[in-house]
Amino acid sequence: MNVPEIALRHQRLAARAAVLRAQIDRRRGELSRDPEAESLRQAGAAAAAAKQDLDLRLRERDRAVESQRARLRARERELMSGRINNPTELMKLDQEVRQLRSAVSSEEDAELELMEEQERVEGQVQRLGVALRAAEERMAETGPELRDRIARQESELAAVESELADTWERLPADWQAAYRRVESRMANPVAEALHNQCQTCHVTVTSNGMQVLRRGGLVLCDNCGRILVVA
């Protein structure tokens, strides 16, 4: 393998190493945090908070209804006691009893709506809990397979990085300097030249440049500035 081929090989190894690192990071993320399970946990927490709020509102509503009922019972007993003989007072008390009955009925309707909403949210909490347990079970089942894939990719990455270091050491100092200089400005610092043309920017390479390339010399593309190698 001549120097240009080593430079191209180094670039391809660097690209493969980057892909492997990204895949390993992604799979490690999958192993430590399952997106579906995380979404279900968040939904479950929101539903549980909603249920807690409904429970509190329902207790407050129940106390309000019971207070209205107690007041209604007291007024009904007073109305039926026979102690009030004044027609005007009786009429006022009867009107108050009617209003209290209407208020109690409204409070009971509101309480019933809250109970129905509470039942709905409780069902949602239960369904989300079941779904979360199922997602966690699936994650537990796929965990060993993910760890095995990560181990294989880490092994491949170690081999790629070893060869990457070896190819770098085999590049002459002027090639290393040119590679670093181009790499600092753009991705893929090495480009193949095919049919007298840079295959990255598609600009024609001069005849003199092609002659140097065929002898394995260091040539940069006049347009994109990449290191050229003969394809």
N, C-alpha and C positions, 0 to 999 in steps of 0.2 A: 504494500500500500504506500503510494507516494504522498508527499506532503499535502497537496490539494485534496486528495482523497481522505486523508486523516482529518483535515479541517472540516470537510463536509460530514464525515462520520461523527466528529465531535458535536457538530450542530444538531444532527439527528438524535444523538444520545441525550443532549440537553433537552430537546423537545420531549423525548420519551420520559425523561426523569420528571419534567414538569407535569406531564399528564398523570403519571403514577402518583406524584405527591398530591395532586388535586383529588384523584380518586380515593386515595387512602384517607385524606382529611374528610371527604364527604361520607365515606363509610364509617369512619370513627364517629362522626356526628350522628349517623343513623343508629349506631350501636348505643350511643349514650342518650340520645333523645329522639324518640319516634314522633314525627310531625302529627300523625293522626292521634296518637295518645295525648300529645301536648294540647291539641285542639279540643279534644274531649275533656281533658282536665279543666281547661279554661271555661268551657261551656258548663261543665258540672259545677264549678265554683260559682259561676254567675247564677245558675239555677238555684243553688243552695242558698245564696245570698237573697235571691228573690223570695224563696220560701220563708226564710227567716224574717224578712220584712212583712210578708203576708201573715205569718204567725203573730207577730206583734200587733199588726193592725186589727187582726181578728180578735185578739184578747181585749184590745181597747174598745172595739165595737161591741163585744159581748158585755163588757162592763157598762157601756152606754145604754144598751138595750135593757139590761137588767135594772138599771137605775130608772129608766122610763117606765118599765113594767111595775116597779115598786111604787112609783108615784101614781100610776094609773090605778093600781089596786087600792091604794089609800083613798084616792078620790072616789072610786066606785063604792067603797065601804061607807064613806061619808055621805054619798048620794043616797044610798039605800038604807041608811041608819034611821031615817025618819026624824032626826033631830032638827033639820032645817025646815021651817014652815014658810018662810018668806018666799013667795013665788019668784021674785026677781033673783034672789040668791040661788034658788034651785035652778033657775034657767041658766045663770052664769056657770054654776057648777056642772050642769049637764053639758053645756057648750065646752067647758074645759075638758071634761071626760072624753067627748067626741074628738077634740083636738089631740088629746093624749093618745087615744086609740089610733088615730091616723099617723101620728109621729112614731108610735111603736111599730105599726105596720111597715112604715118606710124604713125604719132602722132594721127590722127583720129582713126586709127585702135586700137591703144593702149587705147585711150579714150573710145572707144566703149566696149572694154574688161573690163575696170574698171566700166563702167556703168552697164554692165551685172552682174559683181561680186557684185556691190552695190545693185542691185535689188535682187540678191539671198540672200545676208546677211539681207536686210530689211525684206524679207519674213521669214527668220529664226528668226529674232527678234520678229516679230509679232506672229509666231507660238509658240515660247517659252513663250511669254507673255500670250497667250491664255491658254497654258498648266499650267502655274503658277497660273493663276486665278482659274482654275478648281481645282488644288491641294489645294489651300487655301480655296476654298469653301467646298471641301471634309473634310478638317481639321476642319473647323468651324462646320460641321455637326457631326463629330465624337467627338468633344471636350467635349460635355456634357456627352457622354457615358464613355469617358476616365476618366473624373472627378468623375463620379459615381463609377467606378471600383476602382479608387484610394481611395475614401472615404471608400468603403467596406473593402479594404485591410488594410487601416490604422486602422480601427476599429478592424479587426481581429488581427493585429499586437499588438495593445494595450492590447487585451485580452491575447495573447500569452506571451507578456512580463510580464504581471501581474502574470500569472501562473508560468512563468520562475523564477521570483523573489521568489514566494512562495515555489517552489520546492527546490530552493537553500537554503532558510532559514530552511527547514526541514531536510537538510542533516547535519549529525554530523560534527564536526570540522575536524576530521581526514579524513573523506570522502571529505570534501571541499578541504583540503590541497592536498590530492592525486589527485583529479580531476584537480585542477589548475596546479599541477606539470606535469601531463601527457599532459594536454591540451597545455601547453607551448611548447611541443616538437612535437605534432602530432594532427591531426584532429580526431574527434570522440574518446574521451578518454575512453568511456565505450564500452565493447564488450560482446556479449552474449556467454555463454558456453552451447553447446548442444552436447549430447552424449560424454561428457568428452573432448570436443574439443573447443578451442577458435574459434569462427566463423569469426573472422577477419583475423588471420594469420594461422588458421587451425593446430595449434600445440596442442598436447594432454595435458590436465590439469592433474596434479598428483592426486592420490586418496585422499591424505590429503587435497589438495587444494579444491577438489570437496566437501569434508565433511564440510569444513569451509564455502564454498559458500552456501551449503544447509541450514546452520544455519544463513545465512544472514551476514556473516563476510566479511571483506575487503580483497580481494585477487587480486593480480596483475598477469597478464600473464607472465610466465617466458621468453617468446620469444619477444612479442611486447611491453610488459610493460603496457598494458591497464588494466583498472579496469574491472574485470570479474563479470558478474551477470548470474544467472541461467535462461536459456530461458524457 
